Amino acid sequence: MKISQLKIVFLMLLLFAAAPLFAQADIVPPGLTSVMTSVRNVFTGPIVKIILTCCLAGCAIAYGFNKDNEKMKRNIIAIAVAIVIIVGATFIVDLLWDASQA
């Protein structure tokens, strides 16, 4: 079972390494670029950032009130880490998108 997971990780690394080649090949039809832009704007827009900020603030409040409950503390920390990863991912997507437009 462990070998198949290593194969998947290796294939994902190869895919990520080959991603710039796919971006330069202009495989995406021109009609889909506007759809892709609108989908990207939905996930990186201000409404999503406001929702994630409210969720992160809620995690901080729940963490403050449930400091003694270890199970709840683990869940809250996991949710907060997930929110930080999502916000970081939108930042990385914005950087990559701006770099590919130039």
Jmol script that loads the backbone (N, CA, C; Angstrom):
load data "model"
ATOM      1  N   MET A   1       0.830  -1.206   0.000  1.00  0.00           N
ATOM      2  CA  MET A   1       0.000   0.000   0.000  1.00  0.00           C
ATOM      3  C   MET A   1       0.864   1.255   0.000  1.00  0.00           C
ATOM      4  N   LYS A   2       1.987   1.190   0.687  1.00  0.00           N
ATOM      5  CA  LYS A   2       2.843   2.358   0.774  1.00  0.00           C
ATOM      6  C   LYS A   2       3.487   2.688  -0.569  1.00  0.00           C
ATOM      7  N   ILE A   3       3.776   1.676  -1.372  1.00  0.00           N
ATOM      8  CA  ILE A   3       4.407   1.910  -2.667  1.00  0.00           C
ATOM      9  C   ILE A   3       3.459   2.670  -3.599  1.00  0.00           C
ATOM     10  N   SER A   4       2.180   2.337  -3.557  1.00  0.00           N
ATOM     11  CA  SER A   4       1.236   3.033  -4.430  1.00  0.00           C
ATOM     12  C   SER A   4       1.098   4.502  -4.038  1.00  0.00           C
ATOM     13  N   GLN A   5       1.182   4.800  -2.744  1.00  0.00           N
ATOM     14  CA  GLN A   5       1.134   6.196  -2.317  1.00  0.00           C
ATOM     15  C   GLN A   5       2.373   6.945  -2.783  1.00  0.00           C
ATOM     16  N   LEU A   6       3.523   6.279  -2.757  1.00  0.00           N
ATOM     17  CA  LEU A   6       4.736   6.919  -3.259  1.00  0.00           C
ATOM     18  C   LEU A   6       4.647   7.166  -4.760  1.00  0.00           C
ATOM     19  N   LYS A   7       4.011   6.244  -5.483  1.00  0.00           N
ATOM     20  CA  LYS A   7       3.827   6.440  -6.915  1.00  0.00           C
ATOM     21  C   LYS A   7       2.947   7.648  -7.189  1.00  0.00           C
ATOM     22  N   ILE A   8       1.895   7.799  -6.396  1.00  0.00           N
ATOM     23  CA  ILE A   8       0.990   8.932  -6.576  1.00  0.00           C
ATOM     24  C   ILE A   8       1.723  10.241  -6.300  1.00  0.00           C
ATOM     25  N   VAL A   9       2.505  10.276  -5.226  1.00  0.00           N
ATOM     26  CA  VAL A   9       3.262  11.487  -4.898  1.00  0.00           C
ATOM     27  C   VAL A   9       4.267  11.793  -6.006  1.00  0.00           C
ATOM     28  N   PHE A  10       4.938  10.770  -6.518  1.00  0.00           N
ATOM     29  CA  PHE A  10       5.903  10.969  -7.593  1.00  0.00           C
ATOM     30  C   PHE A  10       5.228  11.496  -8.854  1.00  0.00           C
ATOM     31  N   LEU A  11       4.075  10.938  -9.200  1.00  0.00           N
ATOM     32  CA  LEU A  11       3.357  11.410 -10.381  1.00  0.00           C
ATOM     33  C   LEU A  11       2.852  12.847 -10.205  1.00  0.00           C
ATOM     34  N   MET A  12       2.437  13.190  -8.980  1.00  0.00           N
ATOM     35  CA  MET A  12       1.994  14.556  -8.727  1.00  0.00           C
ATOM     36  C   MET A  12       3.170  15.536  -8.870  1.00  0.00           C
ATOM     37  N   LEU A  13       4.345  15.136  -8.376  1.00  0.00           N
ATOM     38  CA  LEU A  13       5.519  15.988  -8.531  1.00  0.00           C
ATOM     39  C   LEU A  13       5.882  16.177  -9.999  1.00  0.00           C
ATOM     40  N   LEU A  14       5.773  15.113 -10.778  1.00  0.00           N
ATOM     41  CA  LEU A  14       6.033  15.238 -12.213  1.00  0.00           C
ATOM     42  C   LEU A  14       5.021  16.153 -12.887  1.00  0.00           C
ATOM     43  N   LEU A  15       3.757  16.049 -12.477  1.00  0.00           N
ATOM     44  CA  LEU A  15       2.714  16.900 -13.036  1.00  0.00           C
ATOM     45  C   LEU A  15       2.971  18.365 -12.697  1.00  0.00           C
ATOM     46  N   PHE A  16       3.348  18.636 -11.437  1.00  0.00           N
ATOM     47  CA  PHE A  16       3.640  20.009 -11.046  1.00  0.00           C
ATOM     48  C   PHE A  16       4.861  20.549 -11.777  1.00  0.00           C
ATOM     49  N   ALA A  17       5.836  19.677 -12.019  1.00  0.00           N
ATOM     50  CA  ALA A  17       7.028  20.112 -12.745  1.00  0.00           C
ATOM     51  C   ALA A  17       6.695  20.413 -14.205  1.00  0.00           C
ATOM     52  N   ALA A  18       5.742  19.687 -14.777  1.00  0.00           N
ATOM     53  CA  ALA A  18       5.378  19.881 -16.178  1.00  0.00           C
ATOM     54  C   ALA A  18       4.309  20.956 -16.362  1.00  0.00           C
ATOM     55  N   ALA A  19       3.753  21.473 -15.294  1.00  0.00           N
ATOM     56  CA  ALA A  19       2.676  22.460 -15.395  1.00  0.00           C
ATOM     57  C   ALA A  19       3.070  23.709 -16.182  1.00  0.00           C
ATOM     58  N   PRO A  20       4.276  24.263 -16.007  1.00  0.00           N
ATOM     59  CA  PRO A  20       4.639  25.436 -16.833  1.00  0.00           C
ATOM     60  C   PRO A  20       4.661  25.120 -18.328  1.00  0.00           C
ATOM     61  N   LEU A  21       5.004  23.903 -18.678  1.00  0.00           N
ATOM     62  CA  LEU A  21       4.991  23.534 -20.096  1.00  0.00           C
ATOM     63  C   LEU A  21       3.573  23.549 -20.652  1.00  0.00           C
ATOM     64  N   PHE A  22       2.610  23.071 -19.843  1.00  0.00           N
ATOM     65  CA  PHE A  22       1.213  23.092 -20.275  1.00  0.00           C
ATOM     66  C   PHE A  22       0.698  24.523 -20.383  1.00  0.00           C
ATOM     67  N   ALA A  23       1.157  25.399 -19.496  1.00  0.00           N
ATOM     68  CA  ALA A  23       0.698  26.791 -19.521  1.00  0.00           C
ATOM     69  C   ALA A  23       1.207  27.519 -20.759  1.00  0.00           C
ATOM     70  N   GLN A  24       2.396  27.171 -21.231  1.00  0.00           N
ATOM     71  CA  GLN A  24       2.949  27.838 -22.406  1.00  0.00           C
ATOM     72  C   GLN A  24       2.363  27.305 -23.707  1.00  0.00           C
ATOM     73  N   ALA A  25       1.769  26.121 -23.671  1.00  0.00           N
ATOM     74  CA  ALA A  25       1.291  25.492 -24.899  1.00  0.00           C
ATOM     75  C   ALA A  25      -0.042  26.064 -25.380  1.00  0.00           C
ATOM     76  N   ASP A  26      -0.676  26.912 -24.606  1.00  0.00           N
ATOM     77  CA  ASP A  26      -1.988  27.480 -24.951  1.00  0.00           C
ATOM     78  C   ASP A  26      -2.992  26.383 -25.298  1.00  0.00           C
ATOM     79  N   ILE A  27      -3.134  25.415 -24.386  1.00  0.00           N
ATOM     80  CA  ILE A  27      -4.074  24.319 -24.626  1.00  0.00           C
ATOM     81  C   ILE A  27      -5.504  24.772 -24.337  1.00  0.00           C
ATOM     82  N   VAL A  28      -5.648  25.790 -23.512  1.00  0.00           N
ATOM     83  CA  VAL A  28      -6.978  26.256 -23.133  1.00  0.00           C
ATOM     84  C   VAL A  28      -7.549  27.092 -24.273  1.00  0.00           C
ATOM     85  N   PRO A  29      -8.732  26.726 -24.748  1.00  0.00           N
ATOM     86  CA  PRO A  29      -9.361  27.520 -25.810  1.00  0.00           C
ATOM     87  C   PRO A  29      -9.685  28.941 -25.323  1.00  0.00           C
ATOM     88  N   PRO A  30      -9.692  29.893 -26.240  1.00  0.00           N
ATOM     89  CA  PRO A  30      -9.927  31.287 -25.829  1.00  0.00           C
ATOM     90  C   PRO A  30     -11.283  31.510 -25.160  1.00  0.00           C
ATOM     91  N   GLY A  31     -12.285  30.719 -25.534  1.00  0.00           N
ATOM     92  CA  GLY A  31     -13.598  30.891 -24.921  1.00  0.00           C
ATOM     93  C   GLY A  31     -13.643  30.477 -23.462  1.00  0.00           C
ATOM     94  N   LEU A  32     -12.765  29.569 -23.077  1.00  0.00           N
ATOM     95  CA  LEU A  32     -12.760  29.106 -21.692  1.00  0.00           C
ATOM     96  C   LEU A  32     -11.998  30.035 -20.756  1.00  0.00           C
ATOM     97  N   THR A  33     -11.178  30.904 -21.297  1.00  0.00           N
ATOM     98  CA  THR A  33     -10.413  31.783 -20.419  1.00  0.00           C
ATOM     99  C   THR A  33     -11.317  32.736 -19.657  1.00  0.00           C
ATOM    100  N   SER A  34     -12.389  33.208 -20.280  1.00  0.00           N
ATOM    101  CA  SER A  34     -13.313  34.089 -19.559  1.00  0.00           C
ATOM    102  C   SER A  34     -14.066  33.319 -18.477  1.00  0.00           C
ATOM    103  N   VAL A  35     -14.402  32.066 -18.745  1.00  0.00           N
ATOM    104  CA  VAL A  35     -15.069  31.243 -17.735  1.00  0.00           C
ATOM    105  C   VAL A  35     -14.112  30.973 -16.581  1.00  0.00           C
ATOM    106  N   MET A  36     -12.861  30.659 -16.918  1.00  0.00           N
ATOM    107  CA  MET A  36     -11.869  30.410 -15.873  1.00  0.00           C
ATOM    108  C   MET A  36     -11.633  31.653 -15.034  1.00  0.00           C
ATOM    109  N   THR A  37     -11.630  32.801 -15.656  1.00  0.00           N
ATOM    110  CA  THR A  37     -11.431  34.044 -14.923  1.00  0.00           C
ATOM    111  C   THR A  37     -12.589  34.314 -13.976  1.00  0.00           C
ATOM    112  N   SER A  38     -13.803  34.068 -14.424  1.00  0.00           N
ATOM    113  CA  SER A  38     -14.956  34.306 -13.545  1.00  0.00           C
ATOM    114  C   SER A  38     -14.989  33.315 -12.390  1.00  0.00           C
ATOM    115  N   VAL A  39     -14.610  32.064 -12.632  1.00  0.00           N
ATOM    116  CA  VAL A  39     -14.552  31.084 -11.538  1.00  0.00           C
ATOM    117  C   VAL A  39     -13.458  31.466 -10.550  1.00  0.00           C
ATOM    118  N   ARG A  40     -12.314  31.909 -11.063  1.00  0.00           N
ATOM    119  CA  ARG A  40     -11.224  32.338 -10.179  1.00  0.00           C
ATOM    120  C   ARG A  40     -11.648  33.547  -9.353  1.00  0.00           C
ATOM    121  N   ASN A  41     -12.383  34.466  -9.959  1.00  0.00           N
ATOM    122  CA  ASN A  41     -12.831  35.653  -9.232  1.00  0.00           C
ATOM    123  C   ASN A  41     -13.814  35.300  -8.120  1.00  0.00           C
ATOM    124  N   VAL A  42     -14.600  34.247  -8.312  1.00  0.00           N
ATOM    125  CA  VAL A  42     -15.522  33.822  -7.254  1.00  0.00           C
ATOM    126  C   VAL A  42     -14.739  33.340  -6.039  1.00  0.00           C
ATOM    127  N   PHE A  43     -13.692  32.530  -6.270  1.00  0.00           N
ATOM    128  CA  PHE A  43     -12.958  31.946  -5.149  1.00  0.00           C
ATOM    129  C   PHE A  43     -11.921  32.879  -4.543  1.00  0.00           C
ATOM    130  N   THR A  44     -11.513  33.917  -5.250  1.00  0.00           N
ATOM    131  CA  THR A  44     -10.528  34.849  -4.707  1.00  0.00           C
ATOM    132  C   THR A  44     -11.123  36.227  -4.461  1.00  0.00           C
ATOM    133  N   GLY A  45     -12.437  36.328  -4.507  1.00  0.00           N
ATOM    134  CA  GLY A  45     -13.096  37.615  -4.343  1.00  0.00           C
ATOM    135  C   GLY A  45     -13.172  38.070  -2.898  1.00  0.00           C
ATOM    136  N   PRO A  46     -13.651  39.287  -2.708  1.00  0.00           N
ATOM    137  CA  PRO A  46     -13.705  39.850  -1.352  1.00  0.00           C
ATOM    138  C   PRO A  46     -14.725  39.160  -0.447  1.00  0.00           C
ATOM    139  N   ILE A  47     -15.790  38.616  -1.015  1.00  0.00           N
ATOM    140  CA  ILE A  47     -16.799  37.956  -0.183  1.00  0.00           C
ATOM    141  C   ILE A  47     -16.220  36.712   0.482  1.00  0.00           C
ATOM    142  N   VAL A  48     -15.453  35.939  -0.276  1.00  0.00           N
ATOM    143  CA  VAL A  48     -14.833  34.737   0.287  1.00  0.00           C
ATOM    144  C   VAL A  48     -13.822  35.124   1.361  1.00  0.00           C
ATOM    145  N   LYS A  49     -13.076  36.195   1.138  1.00  0.00           N
ATOM    146  CA  LYS A  49     -12.101  36.635   2.136  1.00  0.00           C
ATOM    147  C   LYS A  49     -12.797  37.098   3.412  1.00  0.00           C
ATOM    148  N   ILE A  50     -13.941  37.752   3.285  1.00  0.00           N
ATOM    149  CA  ILE A  50     -14.700  38.178   4.464  1.00  0.00           C
ATOM    150  C   ILE A  50     -15.222  36.965   5.218  1.00  0.00           C
ATOM    151  N   ILE A  51     -15.730  35.975   4.498  1.00  0.00           N
ATOM    152  CA  ILE A  51     -16.235  34.758   5.145  1.00  0.00           C
ATOM    153  C   ILE A  51     -15.114  34.032   5.879  1.00  0.00           C
ATOM    154  N   LEU A  52     -13.952  33.906   5.241  1.00  0.00           N
ATOM    155  CA  LEU A  52     -12.831  33.233   5.888  1.00  0.00           C
ATOM    156  C   LEU A  52     -12.316  34.013   7.092  1.00  0.00           C
ATOM    157  N   THR A  53     -12.343  35.339   7.018  1.00  0.00           N
ATOM    158  CA  THR A  53     -11.927  36.145   8.169  1.00  0.00           C
ATOM    159  C   THR A  53     -12.886  35.949   9.339  1.00  0.00           C
ATOM    160  N   CYS A  54     -14.185  35.900   9.052  1.00  0.00           N
ATOM    161  CA  CYS A  54     -15.168  35.649  10.111  1.00  0.00           C
ATOM    162  C   CYS A  54     -14.978  34.257  10.716  1.00  0.00           C
ATOM    163  N   CYS A  55     -14.693  33.266   9.883  1.00  0.00           N
ATOM    164  CA  CYS A  55     -14.460  31.909  10.386  1.00  0.00           C
ATOM    165  C   CYS A  55     -13.214  31.858  11.254  1.00  0.00           C
ATOM    166  N   LEU A  56     -12.157  32.553  10.852  1.00  0.00           N
ATOM    167  CA  LEU A  56     -10.936  32.570  11.646  1.00  0.00           C
ATOM    168  C   LEU A  56     -11.162  33.286  12.976  1.00  0.00           C
ATOM    169  N   ALA A  57     -11.942  34.353  12.965  1.00  0.00           N
ATOM    170  CA  ALA A  57     -12.268  35.043  14.211  1.00  0.00           C
ATOM    171  C   ALA A  57     -13.120  34.149  15.111  1.00  0.00           C
ATOM    172  N   GLY A  58     -14.047  33.402  14.513  1.00  0.00           N
ATOM    173  CA  GLY A  58     -14.847  32.454  15.285  1.00  0.00           C
ATOM    174  C   GLY A  58     -13.995  31.368  15.912  1.00  0.00           C
ATOM    175  N   CYS A  59     -12.985  30.908  15.184  1.00  0.00           N
ATOM    176  CA  CYS A  59     -12.063  29.911  15.738  1.00  0.00           C
ATOM    177  C   CYS A  59     -11.300  30.482  16.928  1.00  0.00           C
ATOM    178  N   ALA A  60     -10.898  31.739  16.826  1.00  0.00           N
ATOM    179  CA  ALA A  60     -10.169  32.364  17.929  1.00  0.00           C
ATOM    180  C   ALA A  60     -11.065  32.499  19.167  1.00  0.00           C
ATOM    181  N   ILE A  61     -12.317  32.871  18.967  1.00  0.00           N
ATOM    182  CA  ILE A  61     -13.247  32.992  20.091  1.00  0.00           C
ATOM    183  C   ILE A  61     -13.517  31.622  20.713  1.00  0.00           C
ATOM    184  N   ALA A  62     -13.753  30.612  19.881  1.00  0.00           N
ATOM    185  CA  ALA A  62     -13.999  29.269  20.399  1.00  0.00           C
ATOM    186  C   ALA A  62     -12.769  28.733  21.120  1.00  0.00           C
ATOM    187  N   TYR A  63     -11.594  29.036  20.625  1.00  0.00           N
ATOM    188  CA  TYR A  63     -10.362  28.598  21.279  1.00  0.00           C
ATOM    189  C   TYR A  63     -10.221  29.256  22.645  1.00  0.00           C
ATOM    190  N   GLY A  64     -10.592  30.509  22.731  1.00  0.00           N
ATOM    191  CA  GLY A  64     -10.506  31.220  24.008  1.00  0.00           C
ATOM    192  C   GLY A  64     -11.464  30.675  25.054  1.00  0.00           C
ATOM    193  N   PHE A  65     -12.644  30.272  24.638  1.00  0.00           N
ATOM    194  CA  PHE A  65     -13.624  29.788  25.595  1.00  0.00           C
ATOM    195  C   PHE A  65     -13.473  28.303  25.918  1.00  0.00           C
ATOM    196  N   ASN A  66     -12.838  27.531  25.072  1.00  0.00           N
ATOM    197  CA  ASN A  66     -12.704  26.088  25.276  1.00  0.00           C
ATOM    198  C   ASN A  66     -11.248  25.676  25.437  1.00  0.00           C
ATOM    199  N   LYS A  67     -10.490  26.425  26.212  1.00  0.00           N
ATOM    200  CA  LYS A  67      -9.075  26.103  26.358  1.00  0.00           C
ATOM    201  C   LYS A  67      -8.847  24.773  27.077  1.00  0.00           C
ATOM    202  N   ASP A  68      -9.729  24.384  27.972  1.00  0.00           N
ATOM    203  CA  ASP A  68      -9.513  23.165  28.747  1.00  0.00           C
ATOM    204  C   ASP A  68      -9.957  21.908  28.011  1.00  0.00           C
ATOM    205  N   ASN A  69     -10.786  22.045  27.014  1.00  0.00           N
ATOM    206  CA  ASN A  69     -11.280  20.890  26.270  1.00  0.00           C
ATOM    207  C   ASN A  69     -10.277  20.561  25.159  1.00  0.00           C
ATOM    208  N   GLU A  70      -9.500  19.495  25.353  1.00  0.00           N
ATOM    209  CA  GLU A  70      -8.426  19.158  24.404  1.00  0.00           C
ATOM    210  C   GLU A  70      -8.960  18.755  23.030  1.00  0.00           C
ATOM    211  N   LYS A  71     -10.060  18.002  22.996  1.00  0.00           N
ATOM    212  CA  LYS A  71     -10.607  17.566  21.707  1.00  0.00           C
ATOM    213  C   LYS A  71     -11.100  18.764  20.906  1.00  0.00           C
ATOM    214  N   MET A  72     -11.782  19.667  21.572  1.00  0.00           N
ATOM    215  CA  MET A  72     -12.282  20.861  20.897  1.00  0.00           C
ATOM    216  C   MET A  72     -11.117  21.733  20.446  1.00  0.00           C
ATOM    217  N   LYS A  73     -10.069  21.806  21.269  1.00  0.00           N
ATOM    218  CA  LYS A  73      -8.906  22.612  20.913  1.00  0.00           C
ATOM    219  C   LYS A  73      -8.233  22.078  19.650  1.00  0.00           C
ATOM    220  N   ARG A  74      -8.127  20.756  19.529  1.00  0.00           N
ATOM    221  CA  ARG A  74      -7.541  20.171  18.320  1.00  0.00           C
ATOM    222  C   ARG A  74      -8.380  20.490  17.094  1.00  0.00           C
ATOM    223  N   ASN A  75      -9.695  20.398  17.230  1.00  0.00           N
ATOM    224  CA  ASN A  75     -10.579  20.704  16.087  1.00  0.00           C
ATOM    225  C   ASN A  75     -10.464  22.163  15.670  1.00  0.00           C
ATOM    226  N   ILE A  76     -10.426  23.045  16.650  1.00  0.00           N
ATOM    227  CA  ILE A  76     -10.350  24.470  16.337  1.00  0.00           C
ATOM    228  C   ILE A  76      -9.016  24.802  15.665  1.00  0.00           C
ATOM    229  N   ILE A  77      -7.935  24.226  16.172  1.00  0.00           N
ATOM    230  CA  ILE A  77      -6.630  24.474  15.566  1.00  0.00           C
ATOM    231  C   ILE A  77      -6.590  23.925  14.144  1.00  0.00           C
ATOM    232  N   ALA A  78      -7.199  22.750  13.924  1.00  0.00           N
ATOM    233  CA  ALA A  78      -7.242  22.177  12.576  1.00  0.00           C
ATOM    234  C   ALA A  78      -8.023  23.075  11.623  1.00  0.00           C
ATOM    235  N   ILE A  79      -9.139  23.627  12.075  1.00  0.00           N
ATOM    236  CA  ILE A  79      -9.940  24.518  11.239  1.00  0.00           C
ATOM    237  C   ILE A  79      -9.165  25.800  10.937  1.00  0.00           C
ATOM    238  N   ALA A  80      -8.499  26.350  11.949  1.00  0.00           N
ATOM    239  CA  ALA A  80      -7.720  27.573  11.744  1.00  0.00           C
ATOM    240  C   ALA A  80      -6.579  27.342  10.758  1.00  0.00           C
ATOM    241  N   VAL A  81      -5.905  26.206  10.866  1.00  0.00           N
ATOM    242  CA  VAL A  81      -4.824  25.896   9.929  1.00  0.00           C
ATOM    243  C   VAL A  81      -5.379  25.743   8.518  1.00  0.00           C
ATOM    244  N   ALA A  82      -6.542  25.111   8.390  1.00  0.00           N
ATOM    245  CA  ALA A  82      -7.159  24.964   7.072  1.00  0.00           C
ATOM    246  C   ALA A  82      -7.509  26.322   6.470  1.00  0.00           C
ATOM    247  N   ILE A  83      -8.009  27.237   7.278  1.00  0.00           N
ATOM    248  CA  ILE A  83      -8.344  28.575   6.786  1.00  0.00           C
ATOM    249  C   ILE A  83      -7.087  29.307   6.336  1.00  0.00           C
ATOM    250  N   VAL A  84      -6.015  29.188   7.100  1.00  0.00           N
ATOM    251  CA  VAL A  84      -4.762  29.842   6.725  1.00  0.00           C
ATOM    252  C   VAL A  84      -4.238  29.264   5.414  1.00  0.00           C
ATOM    253  N   ILE A  85      -4.357  27.947   5.230  1.00  0.00           N
ATOM    254  CA  ILE A  85      -3.919  27.324   3.985  1.00  0.00           C
ATOM    255  C   ILE A  85      -4.770  27.818   2.817  1.00  0.00           C
ATOM    256  N   ILE A  86      -6.065  27.953   3.016  1.00  0.00           N
ATOM    257  CA  ILE A  86      -6.943  28.436   1.946  1.00  0.00           C
ATOM    258  C   ILE A  86      -6.589  29.869   1.563  1.00  0.00           C
ATOM    259  N   VAL A  87      -6.371  30.714   2.569  1.00  0.00           N
ATOM    260  CA  VAL A  87      -6.003  32.106   2.282  1.00  0.00           C
ATOM    261  C   VAL A  87      -4.646  32.156   1.587  1.00  0.00           C
ATOM    262  N   GLY A  88      -3.714  31.333   2.040  1.00  0.00           N
ATOM    263  CA  GLY A  88      -2.414  31.267   1.381  1.00  0.00           C
ATOM    264  C   GLY A  88      -2.529  30.770  -0.046  1.00  0.00           C
ATOM    265  N   ALA A  89      -3.432  29.822  -0.265  1.00  0.00           N
ATOM    266  CA  ALA A  89      -3.618  29.295  -1.619  1.00  0.00           C
ATOM    267  C   ALA A  89      -4.176  30.363  -2.549  1.00  0.00           C
ATOM    268  N   THR A  90      -5.101  31.172  -2.077  1.00  0.00           N
ATOM    269  CA  THR A  90      -5.620  32.239  -2.931  1.00  0.00           C
ATOM    270  C   THR A  90      -4.532  33.260  -3.239  1.00  0.00           C
ATOM    271  N   PHE A  91      -3.663  33.529  -2.267  1.00  0.00           N
ATOM    272  CA  PHE A  91      -2.548  34.450  -2.501  1.00  0.00           C
ATOM    273  C   PHE A  91      -1.593  33.882  -3.551  1.00  0.00           C
ATOM    274  N   ILE A  92      -1.300  32.589  -3.446  1.00  0.00           N
ATOM    275  CA  ILE A  92      -0.404  31.942  -4.408  1.00  0.00           C
ATOM    276  C   ILE A  92      -1.042  31.906  -5.791  1.00  0.00           C
ATOM    277  N   VAL A  93      -2.340  31.622  -5.846  1.00  0.00           N
ATOM    278  CA  VAL A  93      -3.040  31.614  -7.140  1.00  0.00           C
ATOM    279  C   VAL A  93      -3.005  33.000  -7.767  1.00  0.00           C
ATOM    280  N   ASP A  94      -3.209  34.029  -6.965  1.00  0.00           N
ATOM    281  CA  ASP A  94      -3.130  35.401  -7.496  1.00  0.00           C
ATOM    282  C   ASP A  94      -1.745  35.704  -8.055  1.00  0.00           C
ATOM    283  N   LEU A  95      -0.703  35.302  -7.334  1.00  0.00           N
ATOM    284  CA  LEU A  95       0.651  35.549  -7.823  1.00  0.00           C
ATOM    285  C   LEU A  95       0.923  34.803  -9.128  1.00  0.00           C
ATOM    286  N   LEU A  96       0.518  33.536  -9.178  1.00  0.00           N
ATOM    287  CA  LEU A  96       0.735  32.756 -10.393  1.00  0.00           C
ATOM    288  C   LEU A  96      -0.079  33.292 -11.552  1.00  0.00           C
ATOM    289  N   TRP A  97      -1.310  33.707 -11.280  1.00  0.00           N
ATOM    290  CA  TRP A  97      -2.166  34.227 -12.338  1.00  0.00           C
ATOM    291  C   TRP A  97      -1.587  35.522 -12.896  1.00  0.00           C
ATOM    292  N   ASP A  98      -1.127  36.404 -12.017  1.00  0.00           N
ATOM    293  CA  ASP A  98      -0.534  37.665 -12.481  1.00  0.00           C
ATOM    294  C   ASP A  98       0.754  37.407 -13.252  1.00  0.00           C
ATOM    295  N   ALA A  99       1.532  36.432 -12.816  1.00  0.00           N
ATOM    296  CA  ALA A  99       2.787  36.113 -13.514  1.00  0.00           C
ATOM    297  C   ALA A  99       2.511  35.521 -14.895  1.00  0.00           C
ATOM    298  N   SER A 100       1.443  34.747 -15.002  1.00  0.00           N
ATOM    299  CA  SER A 100       1.151  34.134 -16.302  1.00  0.00           C
ATOM    300  C   SER A 100       0.528  35.129 -17.275  1.00  0.00           C
ATOM    301  N   GLN A 101      -0.033  36.216 -16.798  1.00  0.00           N
ATOM    302  CA  GLN A 101      -0.628  37.218 -17.665  1.00  0.00           C
ATOM    303  C   GLN A 101       0.429  38.091 -18.339  1.00  0.00           C
ATOM    304  N   ALA A 102       1.595  38.176 -17.733  1.00  0.00           N
ATOM    305  CA  ALA A 102       2.649  39.055 -18.280  1.00  0.00           C
ATOM    306  C   ALA A 102       3.300  38.462 -19.505  1.00  0.00           C
TER     307      ALA A 102
END
end "model"
wireframe off; spacefill off
backbone 0.3
color backbone group
